[in-house]
Every structure is written in C-alpha cells, then in structure tokens.
C-alpha cells in the first residue's frame, strides 16, 4: 500500500470494526480494515444475536457480586475463574467490586442508558442504508424465574428501567405458555420485554453490513497485526509478514486484544476477557418463539435462521487458555431440562472472547495525546447491540464533529 493510501485504518473486522467502517466510508473517507481471519469470523460470529437495548444495568449492579461465591462453587456454573488465572485477575476483580459501589451506580446507569438509546436509532439507520432490515426480528424477550424469591430479587432492576421508559410486563405461571409453549413447570414467573430485538444470524448480518461498506469503497486486508503506531497526521499498521500499511488515522477495534495495541499510546486499560460458550443446534430442535433468558443460570436460548443457539455464561480466563467445552455441554443439558423435548443432537460448539471492562462501559474516544488514534472496544456482551452507535460516534470524532452523546464516561483515560 502506498503512503497514506487510506484516510483511516481500522484494526479489527468484528461487528464493531465493520460498523465503524460503514459509517466512515458513508462519510466519504477512504477506509481499510485489517483482521487476521475475516469479516465477523471470530467473536462476532457466535454471539446471542440480541439487540439488547433494554440491558442498561452494568454487570456489577445486577446482583452479580452477591452471586459470585455460589457461582464459583460450581465449576460449570454461570461464572468460572480457573484457579491458576485468579492471581492475574485480582486487580480487575477489585475494580469490578468498586464499580458496584452505590456512589458509582447513577453515573454508570445513565451512561449505559444513553448509549443504548442512541444505539437503537443508530441501528435503525444503518439497517435501512445497508438493506438489512429483513434480518431484524421483533419478538421480544422472555426472562424466566424458578421461584418467587428470584422474581422478587429482579424487581429493583426493572424499577431502574422505568426511569428510562423501558417497557416490560411481569407474567404469572398461567401466562407463560402463551409466550413460550413447552416450558418446564419449574418456572413460576417471567418478565416479557417487547422492545428486545434479535437478528436472524449475527455473522450473516455483519457480512451484509460489510458488503454495504465495501460497495462504497471500503477495503479489507487479511493479516496478523504485529503493532501499530501514529504520530501527528500519520498512522501505520505493521503486519506480521513485514508489510507496512499507512493511513492518516487509526481505529483500534480489535475486541479482547485492543488493550495490547493501546499500550504504546500510553493508555493502560483494564480489559479482561469474558470467554463465552454456546452450542448451535440444527433448525427444528425446538419451537422457540423468542429469545429466552435464564438469569439464575447465566445463559440464553435464541432462535436463529440457521439454528437454535444455546449459550452465554462467563469464564474469566484470559486469551491463552484452551476452551473448556464442558461449559457448553452443561448449558445444553440445562436447556434440555428447561425445554422438555429439546433435541440436543447435531450441535456445533463455539467459544468466543468478549472484551470486558470493570464498569461494563466500552472505551469510545481518542488515545492519550493523539488526535488521529481512536478506540472502539470493550463492549463486553453488548458488542452487537452497541456497534452501530459506536460507529456513528467514531465517525463524528474523526470528522471533528460534536458526538451525539457525552463521551466522557467512555474515555480510555477514566481509568
């Protein structure tokens, strides 16, 4: 690539990087995207397919901290920390604990709610422009509880959503078959969220958005990014094969690897990896009407155009440990109990790396002391949901325009 052959180089071709590319190329900029595998081939290929616009509560405020001791006692439960990894994780866990303090609640909640509101309109616009609206499913979500106590414990979180106009409806046992036939009788209550949306398949959606960006001139280069650098009005991406690709500016959207690329710019960002697992069963495994969420067990079941996806849970285990697919199988066994008659044969197991920050807010903004280096990462399990909003916000920063929302809560320098 010749000197400054692109206005912006984007590292990472997951859904966030693709959404950034689409917004920048729509604005008339020359864009090139780098990734070691392909377009939405890694973590963005296997998520739960949700536009979770109502999921405004940071993880530290969802009662998760109180649940941690019980969950850790079960090696295949909703949360797992490999013992050998715990010493390295302790600083992150301390920050996570501090993020749950009452004094930090309002700021984190308001920031997340503001980003979610913008994400909904940003995705509506991007889907219209990219012709992907037929991939949207507006069936809502059903959150299921196994006891009255579990339901009562969820009420403060729903009350917090009231402040942001999020619609929901609590259901009694006798109403559950109307929303999802065939459920186990162990479920006694539920909450239906009509504004919750899903997509037909997240990998296919990402590739379709990329085709839109590519048609407008965006280009893709496959290769392992060894390092990046930027100074003044120039940036460079160095690939492992020795080639150097230059651009006017740089966007780091490399998911769970992003903090490593940010370090040379003086930003030490406490990013940890939520390793998520799932199994995608063949179409016809069960007639699931909408996304089902099991908060006490930390996983969801999503009907896709390509099958039935059973997955979730959190394993805080970094980037180097091999997958533990016993976690996928544990969730699949629970799903069989929750949906008697579920055909669990023929599934495809998967593990992905969700980039997670202690306060559950992503990093969206500029690198320290750089006006041409931008960060777009750390969305945790909300990358698909917040990707279009992130793309629009990065576009505004690149163009020197005022962003649609206050970006100070998402600054890399907040740490």
C-alpha positions as CSV (number, residue, x, y, z in Angstrom):
1,X,0.0,0.0,0.0
2,X,1.4,3.4,-0.9
3,X,2.0,6.2,1.5
4,X,-1.3,7.4,3.1
5,X,-3.3,5.2,0.8
6,X,-6.3,5.4,3.2
7,X,-7.8,8.1,5.4
8,X,-8.4,5.6,8.2
9,X,-7.1,2.2,9.0
10,X,-9.3,0.0,11.3
11,X,-7.8,-2.9,13.2
12,X,-10.5,-5.5,13.8
13,X,-13.2,-6.8,11.4
14,X,-15.7,-7.8,14.1
15,X,-19.1,-6.2,14.2
16,X,-17.8,-3.0,15.9
17,X,-15.0,-2.5,13.3
18,X,-17.4,-3.2,10.5
19,X,-19.9,-0.7,11.8
20,X,-17.2,1.9,12.2
21,X,-16.0,1.2,8.6
22,X,-19.6,1.6,7.3
23,X,-20.1,5.0,9.0
24,X,-16.7,6.3,7.8
25,X,-17.0,5.2,4.2
26,X,-20.5,6.6,4.1
27,X,-19.0,10.0,5.1
28,X,-16.7,9.8,2.1
29,X,-13.5,8.6,3.7
30,X,-11.1,6.0,2.3
31,X,-11.1,3.1,4.8
32,X,-9.1,-0.1,5.0
33,X,-9.9,-2.8,7.6
34,X,-7.3,-5.3,8.9
35,X,-8.1,-8.7,10.6
36,X,-6.2,-11.9,11.0
37,X,-9.2,-14.1,9.8
38,X,-12.0,-12.4,8.0
39,X,-15.2,-10.4,8.3
40,X,-17.1,-11.3,11.6
41,X,-15.4,-14.7,11.7
42,X,-14.5,-14.7,15.4
43,X,-16.3,-13.5,18.5
44,X,-18.9,-11.6,16.3
45,X,-19.9,-14.8,14.6
46,X,-21.2,-16.6,17.7
47,X,-22.9,-14.1,19.9
48,X,-26.5,-14.5,21.1
49,X,-27.9,-12.3,18.3
50,X,-29.6,-9.8,20.5
51,X,-30.2,-6.1,20.2
52,X,-30.4,-5.8,23.9
53,X,-31.3,-2.1,24.1
54,X,-33.1,-2.5,27.5
55,X,-30.0,-4.1,29.1
56,X,-28.9,-0.9,30.8
57,X,-27.7,-2.3,34.1
58,X,-23.9,-2.7,34.4
59,X,-23.0,-6.2,35.5
60,X,-21.7,-5.0,38.9
61,X,-25.2,-3.7,39.6
62,X,-27.2,-6.8,38.6
63,X,-26.7,-8.6,41.9
64,X,-23.8,-10.5,40.3
65,X,-21.4,-9.7,43.1
66,X,-23.7,-11.3,45.7
67,X,-24.0,-14.4,43.5
68,X,-20.2,-14.8,42.9
69,X,-19.5,-17.2,45.8
70,X,-22.3,-19.5,44.9
71,X,-21.5,-19.5,41.2
72,X,-17.8,-20.1,41.7
73,X,-18.6,-23.1,43.8
74,X,-19.9,-24.7,40.6
75,X,-17.1,-25.1,38.1
76,X,-19.7,-25.4,35.3
77,X,-21.9,-22.6,36.6
78,X,-22.7,-19.1,35.2
79,X,-19.3,-17.8,36.3
80,X,-16.0,-19.6,36.3
81,X,-12.4,-18.4,37.1
82,X,-9.7,-21.0,36.6
83,X,-7.7,-21.1,39.9
84,X,-4.4,-20.6,38.1
85,X,-5.7,-17.4,36.5
86,X,-7.1,-15.9,39.7
87,X,-3.9,-14.0,40.8
88,X,-3.7,-12.2,37.4
89,X,-7.4,-11.4,37.6
90,X,-7.4,-9.9,41.1
91,X,-6.8,-6.3,40.1
92,X,-9.7,-6.5,37.6
93,X,-11.9,-8.0,40.2
94,X,-11.1,-5.3,42.6
95,X,-12.1,-2.7,40.0
96,X,-15.3,-4.6,39.3
97,X,-16.1,-4.7,43.0
98,X,-15.5,-0.9,43.2
99,X,-17.8,-0.4,40.2
100,X,-20.6,-1.9,42.2
101,X,-20.5,0.8,44.9
102,X,-23.7,2.8,45.3
103,X,-21.9,6.0,44.6
104,X,-21.0,4.9,41.1
105,X,-24.4,3.5,40.2
106,X,-26.1,6.6,38.8
107,X,-23.3,7.6,36.5
108,X,-22.8,4.2,35.0
109,X,-26.5,3.6,34.6
110,X,-27.1,6.9,32.9
111,X,-24.2,6.5,30.6
112,X,-25.3,3.0,29.6
113,X,-28.9,4.0,29.1
114,X,-27.8,7.0,26.9
115,X,-25.7,4.8,24.8
116,X,-28.4,2.2,24.4
117,X,-31.0,4.8,23.3
118,X,-28.6,6.1,20.7
119,X,-27.8,2.5,19.6
120,X,-31.4,1.8,18.8
121,X,-31.7,4.8,16.4
122,X,-28.2,4.2,15.0
123,X,-29.0,0.6,14.1
124,X,-32.3,1.6,12.6
125,X,-30.5,4.0,10.3
126,X,-27.7,1.6,9.4
127,X,-30.1,-1.3,8.6
128,X,-32.1,1.0,6.3
129,X,-29.0,2.2,4.5
130,X,-27.4,-1.3,4.2
131,X,-30.7,-3.1,3.2
132,X,-30.5,-5.5,6.2
133,X,-33.9,-4.7,7.7
134,X,-35.3,-8.1,6.8
135,X,-32.8,-9.7,9.2
136,X,-34.4,-8.0,12.2
137,X,-36.8,-9.9,14.5
138,X,-39.0,-8.0,16.9
139,X,-40.4,-10.9,19.0
140,X,-39.3,-9.6,22.4
141,X,-37.5,-11.5,25.2
142,X,-38.8,-13.7,28.0
143,X,-36.8,-13.7,31.3
144,X,-37.7,-16.7,33.3
145,X,-37.7,-17.3,37.1
146,X,-37.7,-20.5,39.0
147,X,-39.0,-19.1,42.3
148,X,-40.9,-16.2,43.7
149,X,-37.8,-15.2,45.6
150,X,-35.8,-15.0,42.3
151,X,-38.5,-12.9,40.7
152,X,-38.7,-10.5,43.7
153,X,-34.9,-10.1,43.6
154,X,-35.2,-8.9,40.0
155,X,-37.7,-6.1,40.7
156,X,-35.2,-3.3,41.7
157,X,-33.5,-3.7,38.3
158,X,-36.9,-3.4,36.5
159,X,-37.7,-0.4,38.6
160,X,-34.4,1.2,37.4
161,X,-35.5,0.7,33.8
162,X,-38.7,2.5,34.5
163,X,-36.7,5.8,34.6
164,X,-35.7,5.3,31.0
165,X,-39.1,4.4,29.6
166,X,-38.2,0.7,29.0
167,X,-41.4,-1.3,28.6
168,X,-41.9,-4.7,30.2
169,X,-44.6,-6.9,31.6
170,X,-44.4,-9.3,34.5
171,X,-46.2,-12.6,34.0
172,X,-47.7,-15.3,36.2
173,X,-47.2,-19.0,35.7
174,X,-50.5,-19.4,33.9
175,X,-49.5,-16.9,31.2
176,X,-46.1,-18.5,30.3
177,X,-47.5,-21.0,27.7
178,X,-48.9,-18.1,25.7
179,X,-45.3,-16.7,25.3
180,X,-43.4,-20.0,25.1
181,X,-45.2,-23.3,24.8
182,X,-43.4,-26.4,26.2
183,X,-41.6,-24.8,29.1
184,X,-40.8,-26.9,32.2
185,X,-43.2,-26.3,35.0
186,X,-40.3,-25.4,37.2
187,X,-40.7,-21.8,36.0
188,X,-43.2,-19.8,38.1
189,X,-42.8,-16.2,36.9
190,X,-41.4,-14.3,33.9
191,X,-40.9,-10.9,32.6
192,X,-41.6,-10.1,28.9
193,X,-39.7,-7.3,27.3
194,X,-41.4,-6.4,24.0
195,X,-38.7,-3.9,22.8
196,X,-36.0,-6.6,22.9
197,X,-34.9,-7.5,19.3
198,X,-32.8,-10.2,17.8
199,X,-31.3,-10.7,14.3
200,X,-31.6,-13.7,12.0
201,X,-27.9,-14.6,12.4
202,X,-25.2,-12.2,13.7
203,X,-22.4,-13.4,11.4
204,X,-24.6,-13.0,8.4
205,X,-25.7,-9.6,9.5
206,X,-22.1,-8.5,9.9
207,X,-21.1,-9.7,6.5
208,X,-24.1,-8.0,4.9
209,X,-23.2,-4.6,6.6
210,X,-19.6,-5.2,5.2
211,X,-20.9,-5.7,1.7
212,X,-22.6,-2.3,2.0
213,X,-19.4,-0.7,3.2
214,X,-17.4,-2.5,0.5
215,X,-19.7,-1.3,-2.2
216,X,-18.9,2.3,-1.1
217,X,-15.2,1.7,-1.3
218,X,-14.1,0.1,2.0
219,X,-11.3,-2.4,1.6
220,X,-10.2,-5.5,3.6
221,X,-6.7,-6.8,4.2
222,X,-6.2,-10.1,5.9
223,X,-3.1,-10.4,8.2
224,X,-1.9,-10.6,11.7
225,X,-1.3,-7.1,13.1
226,X,2.1,-7.1,14.9
227,X,2.0,-3.4,16.1
228,X,0.5,0.0,15.3
229,X,1.9,3.5,15.5
230,X,0.8,7.0,14.9
231,X,2.3,10.5,15.1
232,X,0.8,13.7,14.0
233,X,-1.3,13.2,11.0
234,X,0.0,9.8,10.0
235,X,-0.5,6.2,11.3
236,X,0.9,2.8,10.3
237,X,-0.2,-0.8,10.7
238,X,2.7,-3.3,10.8
239,X,1.7,-6.8,9.8
240,X,3.5,-10.0,10.9
241,X,4.5,-10.6,7.3
242,X,6.7,-7.4,7.4
243,X,4.4,-5.2,5.3
244,X,3.6,-1.7,6.5
245,X,0.2,-0.1,5.7
246,X,-0.1,3.7,6.2
247,X,-3.1,5.9,6.7
248,X,-4.0,9.3,8.0
249,X,-5.6,7.9,11.2
250,X,-6.2,4.7,13.1
251,X,-9.1,3.0,14.8
252,X,-8.5,0.2,17.3
253,X,-11.5,-2.1,17.3
254,X,-9.7,-5.4,17.9
255,X,-12.0,-6.7,20.7
256,X,-10.3,-8.6,23.5
257,X,-6.8,-7.8,22.0
258,X,-7.4,-4.0,21.8
259,X,-5.8,-3.0,25.1
260,X,-2.5,-4.6,24.0
261,X,-2.5,-2.3,20.9
262,X,-3.4,0.7,23.1
263,X,-0.4,0.4,25.4
264,X,2.1,2.1,23.1
265,X,0.0,5.2,23.2
266,X,0.2,5.5,27.0
267,X,-3.2,4.1,27.8
268,X,-3.3,1.1,30.2
269,X,-6.8,-0.1,30.0
270,X,-8.0,-2.9,32.4
271,X,-9.6,-5.0,29.8
272,X,-10.4,-8.7,30.7
273,X,-11.8,-11.4,28.6
274,X,-15.3,-12.9,29.2
275,X,-14.9,-16.2,27.4
276,X,-18.4,-17.1,26.3
277,X,-19.6,-20.5,25.2
278,X,-22.5,-21.8,23.1
279,X,-23.9,-24.7,21.1
280,X,-25.9,-24.0,17.9
281,X,-28.4,-26.8,17.3
282,X,-29.8,-27.6,13.9
283,X,-33.1,-25.9,12.9
284,X,-36.1,-27.7,14.3
285,X,-34.5,-28.7,17.6
286,X,-37.4,-26.9,19.4
287,X,-40.0,-24.3,18.5
288,X,-38.6,-21.4,20.5
289,X,-40.8,-18.3,19.8
290,X,-38.4,-15.6,21.1
291,X,-35.1,-15.2,23.0
292,X,-35.4,-16.9,26.4
293,X,-33.2,-15.7,29.2
294,X,-32.4,-17.7,32.4
295,X,-30.8,-15.2,34.7
296,X,-30.2,-17.7,37.5
297,X,-28.1,-19.8,35.2
298,X,-26.5,-17.1,33.1
299,X,-27.4,-18.2,29.6
300,X,-30.0,-17.6,26.8
301,X,-31.6,-19.6,24.1
302,X,-32.0,-17.8,20.7
303,X,-33.9,-18.9,17.6
304,X,-31.8,-18.1,14.5
305,X,-32.4,-18.6,10.9
306,X,-29.5,-21.0,10.9
307,X,-30.5,-23.0,14.1
308,X,-31.1,-22.7,17.8
309,X,-28.3,-21.1,19.8
310,X,-27.9,-22.1,23.5
311,X,-25.1,-20.1,25.2
312,X,-23.8,-17.5,27.5
313,X,-22.1,-17.8,30.9
314,X,-18.9,-16.1,31.8
315,X,-15.4,-17.6,32.1
316,X,-12.8,-15.0,33.2
317,X,-9.8,-16.9,31.8
318,X,-7.8,-14.6,29.5
319,X,-6.7,-15.2,25.9
320,X,-4.4,-18.2,26.1
321,X,-6.2,-21.0,27.9
322,X,-7.7,-23.7,25.8
323,X,-11.6,-23.8,25.6
324,X,-13.5,-25.8,28.2
325,X,-16.4,-27.1,26.2
326,X,-17.8,-28.9,29.2
327,X,-19.3,-25.5,29.9
328,X,-21.2,-25.6,26.6
329,X,-22.5,-29.1,27.4
330,X,-23.6,-28.1,30.9
331,X,-25.7,-25.3,29.4
332,X,-27.1,-27.7,26.8
333,X,-28.1,-30.2,29.5
334,X,-29.9,-27.4,31.4
335,X,-31.7,-26.3,28.3
336,X,-32.9,-29.9,27.8
337,X,-34.4,-29.8,31.3
338,X,-35.9,-26.3,30.8
339,X,-37.5,-27.3,27.4
340,X,-38.5,-31.0,27.7
341,X,-38.4,-32.4,24.2
342,X,-35.4,-30.3,23.1
343,X,-33.4,-32.3,20.5
344,X,-29.8,-31.7,21.6
345,X,-28.2,-33.7,18.8
346,X,-26.1,-32.4,16.0
347,X,-24.9,-29.2,17.7
348,X,-21.9,-27.1,16.9
349,X,-19.8,-25.9,19.9
350,X,-18.2,-22.5,20.0
351,X,-16.1,-20.2,22.3
352,X,-15.5,-16.5,21.8
353,X,-13.7,-13.7,23.6
354,X,-15.9,-10.9,24.9
355,X,-13.8,-7.8,25.8
356,X,-15.0,-6.6,29.2
357,X,-14.2,-3.6,31.4
358,X,-14.9,-3.5,35.1
359,X,-17.6,-0.8,34.9
360,X,-19.3,-2.5,31.9
361,X,-18.9,0.6,29.7
362,X,-16.9,0.4,26.5
363,X,-14.0,2.6,25.5
364,X,-15.1,5.1,22.8
365,X,-12.8,8.0,22.2
366,X,-9.3,9.2,21.4
367,X,-6.0,7.8,22.6
368,X,-4.0,9.8,25.1
369,X,-2.4,12.8,23.4
370,X,-3.4,11.6,19.9
371,X,-5.9,13.2,17.6
372,X,-5.8,10.6,14.9
373,X,-6.0,7.4,17.1
374,X,-9.4,6.3,18.1
375,X,-10.6,3.5,20.4
376,X,-13.8,1.4,19.8
377,X,-13.7,-1.6,22.1
378,X,-14.6,-3.1,25.4
379,X,-18.3,-3.7,24.9
380,X,-18.5,-7.0,26.8
381,X,-21.5,-9.0,25.8
382,X,-23.1,-5.9,24.1
383,X,-20.9,-5.5,21.1
384,X,-23.6,-6.3,18.5
385,X,-26.1,-4.1,20.3
386,X,-23.8,-1.0,20.6
387,X,-21.8,-1.4,17.4
388,X,-23.8,0.9,15.2
389,X,-23.8,3.6,17.8
390,X,-20.0,3.2,18.3
391,X,-19.6,3.5,14.5
392,X,-21.5,6.8,14.4
393,X,-19.6,8.2,17.4
394,X,-16.2,7.4,16.0
395,X,-17.3,9.0,12.6
396,X,-18.1,12.2,14.5
397,X,-14.8,12.2,16.3
398,X,-12.8,11.5,13.1
399,X,-14.7,14.4,11.3
400,X,-14.2,16.7,14.2
401,X,-17.9,17.0,14.8
402,X,-19.7,17.0,18.2
403,X,-20.8,13.5,19.1
404,X,-24.4,12.7,19.6
405,X,-23.9,11.8,23.3
406,X,-21.4,12.8,26.0
407,X,-18.4,10.5,25.6
408,X,-16.6,11.4,28.9
409,X,-18.0,8.2,30.6
410,X,-16.4,6.1,27.9
411,X,-13.0,7.8,27.9
412,X,-9.9,5.5,28.0
413,X,-8.4,7.9,30.5
414,X,-11.2,7.3,33.1
415,X,-9.0,4.5,34.5
